[in-house]
């Protein structure tokens, strides 16, 4: 029997399901964390590859395949 976590009930995920977890942080020049976000990617959904132009701050993404 697989136990579902409260967070995964609506997504159909269990604690045993594999998923990508990424943590992105933004630091100031003294290496203090200004902002952070943790992202969980559902294993059944394709996502596009995203890139950020560090000179302009603009994001771009290809269409998912």
PEDA-V601446 format. One record per helix or strand. SS is the DSSP state (H for helix, E for strand). FROM is the first residue (numbers start at 1). TO is the last residue. If there is no record, write none. Layout:
ss/from/to
SS/FROM/TO
SS/FROM/TO
This chain:
ss/from/to
E/20/27
E/33/41
E/50/52
E/59/61
